Amino acid sequence: MLNILYIFLYIGAISFGGGWTVVGLIKDILINQNYLTFIEFKEILAAAQITPGPIAVNMATYVGYKYYGFIGAILTTFFLLLPPIIIILFFQMLKKSIKLKKESFVNSLALGTAVLVFITLYSLGAQFLINFDIKAIIIVFVIFILLIKTRIDPIFFIVGSGLIGVLIL
Amino acid sequence: MKNFVLKNRELLSIFYIFIKISGFTIGGGYAMIPAIERNLINKKLITEKEFFNTLSIAQSMPGPIAFNLAILLGMKIKGLWGAFFASFGVIIPPFFGILIVASIIQNYSDSLYVQKFLDGCYIATVGLTLYVLYKILRNLKFNIINIPLLFFGMATLIINRNLTFFVFLFLVLINYFYEKGRKLNC
């Protein structure tokens, strides 16, 4: 039990960049330590994609539940999320004593973020360009333009795009 | 009860927004970013500039991006209680969702329609991510060194994904000290 909590604490503490970086990390660690088989991993990934919310949270909940039931699920999820909670509270307390040039700092973080988002976009979407998947590329750009031009809630785009997928893919 | 609702209108509205977004956004963290942005800005709980500044901070911390964003935004709008309600809103749907879905996933994943629906959702996620990138670039103040840094970072990460955190740290520090130094000079 302690070992599995430690694993999720560790994943929570080093998973910079979010999303698919975390998935790779979870896969390596949990499969190497025999907590999951590769087939199980793929099933959870599929489940995580049709379940709402962050994928890392889905994974932590599932593994905790599999080994230690409902309490286990709560504990693994909590330990995964503990590092960001601690960091935020820590910075909130230190905020007054650290003197950073706020504008420069925020702009620098934005620069780093742009690169992280770009690389996420690349790993999610490069396959469409490589396979020259015209339908997918058109849907991506239609959604992009609608997001800029209108104030529609993006949830509709996700569900809508799923329905279009059923009809034409 | 009515008194409580009136007093804590903003808290409940934060909780409701985050539970709704987390509950309906299929495809993980990045798909949630534009949904959070739209809902909070439409409700006038936060401005666009504040949102993207917070996003940058959320990115620079470990942990799921949607969760970090929820705590930080909750904190910004309504202090510690705001952070508490926002993060609970984000966690509840995936927590119970996975427990239910994981047990019946095999029956689902074989269905062709479910597969196609998921493929469609996936495409939408790419569109949403493109939008997030566009917004960040538009909010970025460009200078003579951060454009080359941007291309350098993108190229390095396409070649080797394992360097993600180091590249991020490198870009942030170089740009920060450059901007700081320049301001001191003038």
Contacts between the chains, C-beta under 8 A, distances in Angstrom:
chain1	res1	chain2	res2	distance
A	12	B	62	6.3
A	12	B	63	5.4
A	13	B	62	5.3
A	14	B	62	6.0
A	14	B	165	7.8
A	15	B	62	5.2
A	15	B	63	6.2
A	15	B	64	7.5
A	16	B	60	7.7
A	16	B	61	7.7
A	16	B	62	5.3
A	16	B	164	6.5
A	16	B	165	4.5
A	16	B	168	6.6
A	17	B	59	7.3
A	17	B	164	5.0
A	17	B	165	7.0
A	17	B	168	7.1
A	18	B	29	5.1
A	18	B	30	7.4
A	18	B	59	7.2
A	18	B	63	7.7
A	18	B	64	5.9
A	18	B	65	3.4
A	18	B	66	7.8
A	18	B	68	7.9
A	19	B	28	5.7
A	19	B	29	5.0
A	19	B	30	5.5
A	19	B	64	8.0
A	19	B	65	6.6
A	21	B	161	7.6
A	21	B	164	6.1
A	22	B	64	6.9
A	24	B	161	7.8
A	43	B	102	7.4
A	43	B	105	5.4
A	43	B	106	7.1
A	43	B	109	7.2
A	44	B	98	7.8
A	44	B	102	6.5
A	44	B	105	8.0
A	46	B	105	6.0
A	46	B	108	7.9
A	46	B	109	4.9
A	46	B	118	7.8
A	47	B	98	6.1
A	47	B	101	4.8
A	47	B	102	4.7
A	47	B	105	4.4
A	48	B	28	7.3
A	48	B	98	6.6
A	49	B	26	6.7
A	49	B	27	6.2
A	49	B	28	7.3
A	49	B	118	6.0
A	49	B	121	7.7
A	49	B	122	7.7
A	50	B	26	6.2
A	50	B	101	6.2
A	50	B	108	6.9
A	50	B	114	7.4
A	50	B	118	6.3
A	51	B	26	7.6
A	51	B	93	7.9
A	51	B	94	5.8
A	51	B	97	3.8
A	51	B	98	4.9
A	51	B	101	5.0
A	52	B	22	5.5
A	52	B	23	4.9
A	52	B	24	6.3
A	52	B	25	5.8
A	52	B	26	6.2
A	52	B	93	4.5
A	52	B	94	5.6
A	52	B	97	5.4
A	53	B	22	4.8
A	53	B	23	7.7
A	53	B	25	7.3
A	53	B	28	7.6
A	53	B	32	7.9
A	53	B	66	7.0
A	53	B	90	6.7
A	53	B	91	7.4
A	53	B	93	5.3
A	53	B	94	2.6
A	53	B	95	7.8
A	53	B	97	6.7
A	54	B	28	5.9
A	54	B	29	4.8
A	54	B	32	7.7
A	54	B	64	3.6
A	54	B	65	7.3
A	54	B	66	4.8
A	54	B	67	6.0
A	54	B	90	7.5
A	54	B	94	6.3
A	55	B	28	4.5
A	55	B	29	7.2
A	55	B	64	7.8
A	56	B	63	7.8
A	56	B	64	4.8
A	57	B	64	6.0
A	57	B	67	7.0
A	57	B	91	6.4
A	57	B	94	4.6
A	57	B	95	6.8
A	57	B	98	7.9
A	58	B	94	5.2
A	58	B	97	7.4
A	58	B	98	4.3
A	61	B	94	7.0
A	61	B	95	5.2
A	61	B	98	4.9
A	61	B	99	6.5
A	62	B	98	5.3
A	62	B	99	7.7
A	62	B	102	5.3
A	65	B	99	5.9
A	65	B	102	7.7
A	73	B	95	7.2
A	73	B	99	6.7
A	77	B	91	6.9
A	77	B	95	6.1
A	80	B	63	7.4
A	80	B	64	7.8
A	81	B	63	6.3
A	81	B	64	7.6
A	81	B	67	5.9
A	81	B	87	7.7
A	81	B	91	7.4
A	83	B	62	5.3
A	83	B	63	5.8
A	84	B	61	5.3
A	84	B	62	6.2
A	84	B	63	3.4
A	84	B	64	7.9
A	84	B	67	6.5
A	84	B	68	5.1
A	84	B	71	6.8
A	85	B	71	6.9
A	85	B	87	7.8
A	87	B	61	5.4
A	87	B	62	7.4
A	88	B	61	7.2
A	88	B	68	7.6
A	88	B	71	5.4
A	88	B	72	6.6
A	88	B	75	7.0
A	88	B	83	7.4
A	92	B	75	7.0
A	101	B	176	7.8
A	101	B	179	7.3
A	101	B	180	5.3
A	101	B	183	6.8
A	104	B	175	7.8
A	104	B	176	5.6
A	104	B	179	3.9
A	104	B	180	5.3
A	104	B	183	7.0
A	105	B	176	5.8
A	106	B	53	5.0
A	106	B	56	6.0
A	106	B	57	7.7
A	107	B	140	6.6
A	107	B	141	5.2
A	107	B	175	7.1
A	107	B	179	6.6
A	108	B	171	7.4
A	108	B	172	4.6
A	108	B	173	7.5
A	108	B	175	4.1
A	108	B	176	4.1
A	108	B	179	6.9
A	109	B	56	3.7
A	109	B	57	6.2
A	109	B	59	6.9
A	109	B	60	5.3
A	109	B	172	5.9
A	110	B	52	7.0
A	110	B	53	7.7
A	110	B	56	4.6
A	110	B	136	5.9
A	110	B	139	6.4
A	110	B	140	5.0
A	111	B	140	6.3
A	111	B	146	5.2
A	111	B	149	6.5
A	111	B	150	6.5
A	111	B	171	5.5
A	111	B	172	6.8
A	111	B	175	5.2
A	112	B	56	7.6
A	112	B	59	7.0
A	112	B	60	6.7
A	112	B	153	7.6
A	112	B	168	4.4
A	112	B	169	7.6
A	112	B	171	4.8
A	112	B	172	4.4
A	113	B	55	6.6
A	113	B	56	4.8
A	113	B	59	4.3
A	113	B	60	7.5
A	113	B	136	5.7
A	114	B	133	6.6
A	114	B	136	4.8
A	114	B	137	5.8
A	114	B	140	6.3
A	114	B	150	6.3
A	115	B	150	6.4
A	115	B	153	3.8
A	115	B	154	5.8
A	115	B	157	6.7
A	115	B	167	6.6
A	115	B	168	6.8
A	115	B	171	6.2
A	116	B	59	5.8
A	116	B	164	7.0
A	116	B	168	6.2
A	117	B	30	7.6
A	117	B	59	8.0
A	117	B	129	6.6
A	117	B	132	5.5
A	117	B	133	4.7
A	117	B	136	6.1
A	118	B	133	5.8
A	118	B	154	5.2
A	118	B	157	7.9
A	119	B	154	7.0
A	119	B	157	4.4
A	119	B	158	7.3
A	119	B	161	7.1
A	119	B	164	7.0
A	120	B	30	5.9
A	120	B	129	5.9
A	121	B	126	6.9
A	121	B	129	4.6
A	121	B	130	6.0
A	121	B	133	5.7
A	122	B	154	7.9
A	122	B	157	7.9
A	122	B	158	6.3
A	123	B	161	7.5
A	124	B	30	7.8
A	124	B	122	7.7
A	124	B	125	6.4
A	124	B	126	5.1
A	124	B	129	6.1
A	125	B	126	4.1
A	125	B	129	7.3
A	125	B	130	7.4
A	128	B	123	7.8
A	128	B	126	7.1
A	136	B	123	4.9
A	136	B	126	7.6
A	139	B	120	7.8
A	139	B	123	4.9
A	139	B	124	7.3
A	139	B	127	6.8
A	140	B	123	6.1
A	140	B	126	5.0
A	140	B	127	4.4
A	140	B	130	6.4
A	141	B	127	7.4
A	142	B	127	7.6
A	143	B	124	5.9
A	143	B	127	3.2
A	143	B	128	7.0
A	143	B	131	7.6
A	144	B	127	5.1
A	144	B	130	4.9
A	144	B	131	5.5
A	144	B	134	7.3
A	147	B	34	6.3
A	147	B	127	7.3
A	147	B	128	7.2
A	147	B	131	4.4
A	148	B	131	7.0
A	148	B	134	7.3
A	151	B	38	6.7
A	151	B	42	6.7
A	153	B	35	6.6
A	153	B	38	5.7
A	153	B	39	7.0
A	154	B	25	7.8
A	154	B	31	7.2
A	154	B	34	4.5
A	154	B	35	4.6
A	154	B	38	6.3
A	154	B	124	8.0
A	154	B	128	5.7
A	155	B	21	7.3
A	155	B	24	4.6
A	155	B	25	6.4
A	155	B	35	5.8
A	157	B	124	5.0
A	157	B	127	6.8
A	157	B	128	7.1
A	158	B	24	7.6
A	158	B	25	6.6
A	158	B	26	5.9
A	158	B	27	6.7
A	158	B	31	6.3
A	158	B	121	5.3
A	158	B	124	4.5
A	158	B	125	7.2
A	158	B	128	7.7
A	159	B	24	7.7
A	159	B	121	7.8
A	160	B	124	7.5
A	161	B	120	4.5
A	161	B	121	6.2
A	161	B	123	5.5
A	161	B	124	3.6
A	161	B	127	7.6
A	162	B	26	7.5
A	162	B	117	4.2
A	162	B	118	7.1
A	162	B	120	4.0
A	162	B	121	4.4
A	162	B	124	7.2
A	163	B	117	7.2
A	163	B	120	6.7
A	164	B	120	5.4
A	165	B	116	4.7
A	165	B	117	5.6
A	165	B	118	7.6
A	165	B	119	4.9
A	165	B	120	2.1
A	165	B	121	7.1
A	165	B	123	6.9
A	166	B	113	5.5
A	166	B	116	4.8
A	166	B	117	5.2
A	166	B	120	6.7
A	169	B	116	5.0
A	169	B	119	5.4
A	169	B	120	6.5
